[in-house]
């Protein structure tokens, strides 16, 4: 295939505005008659951790009983510590020596680990801004980018880290590597602070991950390879001003490959069946779900998962997969995945077709269709136009709970909506899939149930899980504000943005910090979850900086 249009029209940032305003019906007809081969269907029988990349062993695979014993004994307060440790010598010999030692007690086990591994130090948060009341919040955010930036380098032998080629920004705290969906929201702030060098570098890093592994993993660790995260790569591309033909072609190929990862197993799927990340509703509509390929405890939260399974009558592997799949959703954990909102053991992530995931899949399909039309690939444009139109129809019908005025998650076996009201209801507005009447109804529901004094609530249920009230999260604020603005609900968008900015600014003035999540009921740092509140923090910085470009921060910060 050859491109017949000028390179400057191939900028992804030029396609992003088109994505937000062009209806897809008839889009394929805009492509010139330059047929392309049909997209390659990836085989279903590939290794669990990759779609077309190499098989990669994780720390639990390598160290077996040693890994389990260290994690169950909680030698380190954070299970991620040992998962990120680097062996000082041959792992096989370490494991053999451990088996021969027959160690007794946690103290002996700890000594063995410290003698044989280089353990990462406790994460250091960015220093709080002294005199925060006199230091502008946005200036502090700009100063944090270098603090959170990491340089690529050779990965030490035996490390669980995945190599990258360009500098990148980490979230902060215990999250010492790049994460998938976090990074898009971080990039929003980088763009406003004119750090397009980091944006381009991070996009290149994600592109290489797709090329190497067939998808973007949850984070750049071997133990994250069995799952992805909400597919926002296409949104990242919309932030890129790069316009050379070779870059455009490479990124479009990567985007199509990511789509194939999410759609693997679709062929021959009957109504009421699911395979990998796809499910077919009883009415025949094809939808996506979250599904980690492994059915073992999460290596970064091993002891926690084993403890959850120990108190359950469920098959442990099924429970572990649902816990892992919730981590793939980014909402780990939330009552939206639980049969009993007070009992994590009732998690059923793989049984649910989430409205936010299917909205992002719609956005991806639209972007591919538009990009292929610009690239004069008629066959591709036709295919992805049809896919996007089918997805939009499913969102507007299957996922729409008209009596409640909300977009809902679905139980894919029955096609029925779940009862949970969550901020995910705004994703169809964010991607442009909602009808005007639906958008208006969602806005009314948000006003009644999800609008809090300090921003947007995540759900309406207090479960103790971190993706429930009272917590609010930066990415959900951005999706809500953008989704409402593009659907004519500017007043509500402004209210959410200003309340969120007020919460962040208030916490900053009190502590000099920006944190991972916030209590939007009481306008303070958030709580819940498996680890302490993390400072940094990438996506809070990015969303705050982006919203501040359009809305005022209280007290001029």
N, C-alpha and C positions, 0 to 999 in steps of 0.2 A: 504494500500500500504506500502511496506517496501523498504528501500534503500539497495542496494546490492553493493554499491561502497564505497570506503574509504572516510572518512569525509574530508580529505584534498583536494579532488578533487571537493568539493562542494562550495569552496570559490567563492563569486560573482566576486571578483577581478580577479580570474582565467578565469571566463567566459567572461569578458569584452574584452580581446584581441581576443577571438574567435568570438565575435559579430562583430568585425571590419574586419574580413578577411574570414569568412566561408560563402559560399553560402548556402542558405537554401534548395535548391532542393536536395531531398534525405536525408535530415537530420533525418526525422522521422525513417528511416530505421536503424539508429544507435542506437535507443532505444531497449532495450531488451523487450521480450514479457512479460510485466507485466502490463496488461491493467488497466486503471484507469477509474473511473466513468466519464461520460460526464460532462462538466462544468455546474454548476447550472445556469439556466436562471433566472435572477431576474425579478420579476413582475413589470409591468409598472405603476401600480396604487399606488405606495408607496408615502409617503409624499414628498413634493417638496424639502425639505432641506436635506433629507438623502436618501440613497438607502436602508439600512437595519438597520440604527441606530435609536436612540430616536428622537422624535420631540422636537425641541429646539426653544423657543421663542426668538425673537430679541428685542432690545430696542424699535423699532417702534411698534412691536406687544404689548409690555407690557405697554408702556406709551401713545400710541395713540395720542390724540390731544396735550398733553404736549410735546411730542417729535417733532411733526410737528411745533408747535408754536416756540419752542426754535430754531429749525433749520432754519425756514423761517425768523425769526427775526435776525438771525446771531448773537446770543448772544455771541458766541465765533467765532473768525476769522476762525478757522479750524473746519469744521463740524464733524471731527472725535473726537473732544474733548468730546462732550456730548455723542456720541455713546459709548465712553469708560468710562464714569462716573460710579461711584458706589453709589447706594442708601444708605442713612444713616439709613433708616428704611423700613418698609414693602412697597413695590412698589404700592400695591393696595391702601393703605391708602394715599400715596403721591398723586396718581392720583385723588382720591376722594377729597382730600383737594384742589388740583389745580382746579378741576371743580367747587368747591364751592366758591373759592376765587374771581373768575371773575376779574382777574388781568388786569390792563390797562397799556400799555406801556412797552418798553423793559427794563427799569430800574427795575420795579417791578418784571418782569419775571426773570431777572438775580438774584435778591435778593432771590427769591423763590428757584431757582435752587441751588444757593450756600448754602442755608440753609438746603437743603434736599439731596444733593449729594456731594460726594467727587470727585472733578474734577481733572483729571490728570494735572500735571504742564506742562508748555510749554516744549517741548522736548529740552534736552540739547545735543548739538553736542559734539563729542570728542574735547578736546582742541587742537587748531592748534599747530603743532610742531614748537617751537621757533627755529630760526636759521635753517630752513629747508634746506638751501643750504649746511649746514655742517652735516646734519643728513641723512643717507641713507634712501631712500624711502622704501626699503624692511624691514629695521629695524623698521621703523614707522608702517608698516603694521603688523608686528609680534606683536608690542606693542598694536595695536588696538584690537586684538582678545579678550583679557580679558575685555576691555572697552565695547565691544559689546556683551559679553556673559551674559546671564540671567540664573538664577537658577530656577528650577521648584518649585512650592509651591502651597499651597491651594488657590483656587480661592475664593475671597470674595463673600458672598451671593449677588445675583443681578448683579454681574459683567458680562459684555459681553465676557470676556475672556474664552477661552477653556483651560482646564487643560492639562499639559504635565508632563512627568515623568522624563525626563533627561535634563541636561543643553543644551542650544541652543544659537545660534548667531542670533541677529536681524540685519536688514539692517542699522538702525540708524535713527536719526531725529524723525519725526512723526510716523515712522514705528516701534512701540514699542513691537511688537509681531513677531513671526516667520512667514515667508511667503514661499509659496511653491516653485515657480521656482527660486526665488532669491537664495534659500538655496543651490541648486546644484552648482551654480557659486561661491558662497561663499566657499563651501566645496573644490573647486579646490585649493584655496589658503591654506585652513587648512591642506590639505594633504601635500602640499609642505613645510609647516611649522611644519610638524610632529605632528599636533594636531588631530590624529586619534581618540582620546577620544571624542572630540566634534563631529567628523563625525559620529562615531557609535551612540552617544547619539541622534543626530538629526535624523538619520535613524530610530532609535527606536521610536522617537516621531512621525514621519510620519507613521510608521507601526501601532502604536496604533490609530492614527487618522483614518486610513482606517478601522481598526477593529471596531472602535466605530461608525463611521459615513458612512462607505461604500465608502469613497473617501477622498482625501486630499483637504481640503478647501483652498480657495485663501489665507487665513491667519487664525490665531487662534483666531477668534472672531465669536460670534454667527451670526453676520450679514454677514459673509463671507461664511456661510455654504451652501448657495443656489448655489454656483458655485465653480469650481476648478480653476486650472491654467494649463499652458502647462505641459503635463504629463512627468516629468523628474525623477520620482521615480526610474525607472529602471536604469537610468544613475547614480543616487546616489549609488545604490547597487553595481555598477561596481567599486566604490571607496572603497568598504569595504573588508578588509582582513579576516573578520570573516569566519570560516570554519566549525563550529560545525553543526551537522545534524539538530538539533532542530531549530537553527536560520535560516538555509537555508530553511527548510520546512515552517517555519512561514512567512518568507519574500516572498517566492514564492506564498504562498496562498494569501498574501496581494496584490501582483502584479497582480495575476489573478482576484482578486476582483476589483481592480482599473480598469482593462480592461473591466470588466463587467459593471462598472458604465458608462464608455464612450460608450459602445455598447448597452446599454439598449434601447429597442424599435426597434431593428433591425429586429426581426421576423415579417414576413408578410408585410414588407415595400415595396410598389410598386415604380416603376420608377417615378421620379419627386415628390416624397413625402419625408417628414422629420418627425422625432419624437425624442424628446429630443436632444441628441448630434449626432444623426446619420441621414444621408440623402442618398437617392439612386438616382444616376444620371440617365438621360434619357436612357443611354445605359445599365443600370442595375448594374453598379459598386457601391459598398457601400463605402461611405466616412464619415468623421466626420466634425462637425462644432462646434463652440462655442455657448452655449446657457445657460444663467442663468435661474434657475427655477422660479425666481420671476419676476413680472412685476410691480414693484414699484420703487420709487426713491432709489438710493443707500443711505444707512443710513449714511455713512461716507462723502457723497457729496450730501446731500439731497437738499439743497437750489439750488445748481448748476443745478441739474437735473430738478427740478421744473421750474427753469427759462428757461431752454432749451425747455421744453415741452410747456411752455406758449407762446413761439414764433413760435410754429409749428401747422400745421393743422392736424397732424397725431393723431391717437388714442394714448393717453398718455401711456397706458400700453405697447403698442408695442414699442414706443420710449424708455421707461424705460428699457425694456428687452434688446434692442439692446445696450444701454449704458452699462448695467450690463455685457452683453456678451463680449463687448470689454474689460471690466475689467478682465474677465476670460481669455482673450487672452494674457494679460500682456501688450498689446499695447494700453493703454488707455491714449490718443486717437491718431488716425492716419488717414491720408487721404485714407489708404487702405480700410477702412470701409465705406467711405463716397461717396455718389453719386456725390455731389458737394463738392470738397475738401476744400472749404472755408466755409462750412456750416455744423456744427455739427448736426443740426436737420435732415440732410439727412442720418444719420447713418443707416446701414443695416447689421450689423454684422451677424445676424442669417441667412441671405440669402447667405452667403459666406462659401464655404468649403476651409479653409486656407491650404496652402501647408505646412506650418511649423507644424501645428497640425497633419496632416496626415503623415508627415515624422516621427514625434515622435511616433505615433501609430504604424508605421511600425517597428521602433526600439524596441518598447515594445513587439510587437508580436514575433520578432526575439529572443529577450532575453528570453521570456517565452518558446519558442520552444526549445532553446538550454538548458535552465535550466531543462525542463521536460525530455529531452533526457538524461542529466546527472543523473537525479533522477530516471531513468528507468521507466518513465511513457509514454508508447508508444502512448496511445490514445491522451494525451495532446500534445505531440510533433507533432503528425500528424495534429491535428486541427490547432495549431498555425503556423505550417509551411505553411499550406494551406492559412491561413489568411494573413500571411506575403507575400507570393508569389502573392496573389491577390492584396494586397495593393501596392506592388512594381510595378506591371503591371499598376495599375491606376496612380501611380506617373509618370511613364515613358511615359505614353500615354496621359491620360486625362489632367494632370497638366502641360504637356510640351507644351510650345508655341515655336515651332521650328523656325518660321520666326524671332522671336525676341531673340532667344537664351537664354531663361529663363524659370524657373519653375514659374507658376503663380497660384494665388488663382482662384477658380472657382465659378461661379454663379451656384449653384447646381440644380436649376430648369431647366436651359438650358444646362448645361455642358460647357458653354463658359468661357474662361478666362477673368478675369478683366484686366483693362488697366494699373493698377498700377505696376510700377517696384519698388520692395522693397528688403531689405536684406533677407527677408524670402526665396528668391530664392535659397539660399545656404543650406537650411536645407536638401534637398535630398542628397547633397554631404556629409553633416555631418553624416548622418545615413547610408551612403553606398548604397543608392538606385539609384543613377544616373549612367547611362551608361558612358563610357569614353568620347564618343563624346559629350554627354550632359554636362558633367563636364567641358570640354574644352570650350564649347560655353558659359556656365555660367561665367567662368573666364574672357572671353573676354567682356561680358556684364558688369561685375563688374568693369573691368578696364575703360571702357568707361563712365559708368554712376554712379557708387557707390563709387568709390575710391576718397577720399577727402584728403586734405593736412594733416589732423590730424587723419585719420583712415577710417573706413567704414561708409558711409552714411546709414541712416535708410531707406529713400525713396528719390525720386527726386523732391518732391513737398514741397514748403514752405507754410504751412497752418496756422501756429501759434500753432498747436498741438505739444505736446512734442515728439511724435513718428514720426516726420517728420524732414526734414532738417531745420536747420543746425545741429540737434542733432545726436550724436552717442552714443551707449549704450554698456556697457561692455559685456553682454551676446551675442550680435550679433557679436562683434569682435571675441569672442572665437569660435562661430559656424563657422564663415567664415574662420578663420585661420586653425582650425582643418579639416574642410571640404575640403579646398583647398589642404592642405598637404596630406591628405589621397588619393587624386585623382591626385597626381603628379604635382600640381601647386605650388611648393615650393617657387618660386620667388615672386609670388603675395602674398602668405601667409606671407612671411617675410616682404614685404612692408607694409601690413596692420598692422601686429604686431608692427613693429618698429615705424610706424607713431602714432599708438595708445599709445604706451608706452611713446613716446615723448610728446604727449599731456598731459597725466596724470602727467608726471614728471615736465613739464613746469608749470602746474597749482600748483603742490605741492611746487615747489621752490618759487613760487610767494606768496602762501597763507598758506602753511603748512597743507593743507587739501586734502582729497580725497572726491569727490562728486558723486552724483547719476548718472549724465549724463554730457556729454561734447559737446560743440560746436566744431565739427570737421572741420568746415570751417575756423574758426579763432583761434582754439586751446585754448579755454578758457572754463569756466563753462557753461553748457547748460541753456536753458530757456524754456518758454512755460509751459503749463499744469495748473492745478488747485491749485497748492501750490508752495511755494518758493523752490528754489534749496536746496536739503537736503544733509547734511554732514554725513560722517560715513566711507565709505559706503560699506556695505557688499559685493555686487557683484563686485564693482570696485576693492576692495581690493583683492578678490579672483582671478579674471581674470588677474589683473596686476601681482600678485605674480606668477601665473601659466605661463603666457607668458614670464615673466622674467627668468624662468628656461631654456628657449630655445633661447631667443633673448636678445640683449643688450639694457639696458636702457641708453638713452643719458646722457652724463656727469657722467657716473659711478654710478648713483643713484639706 
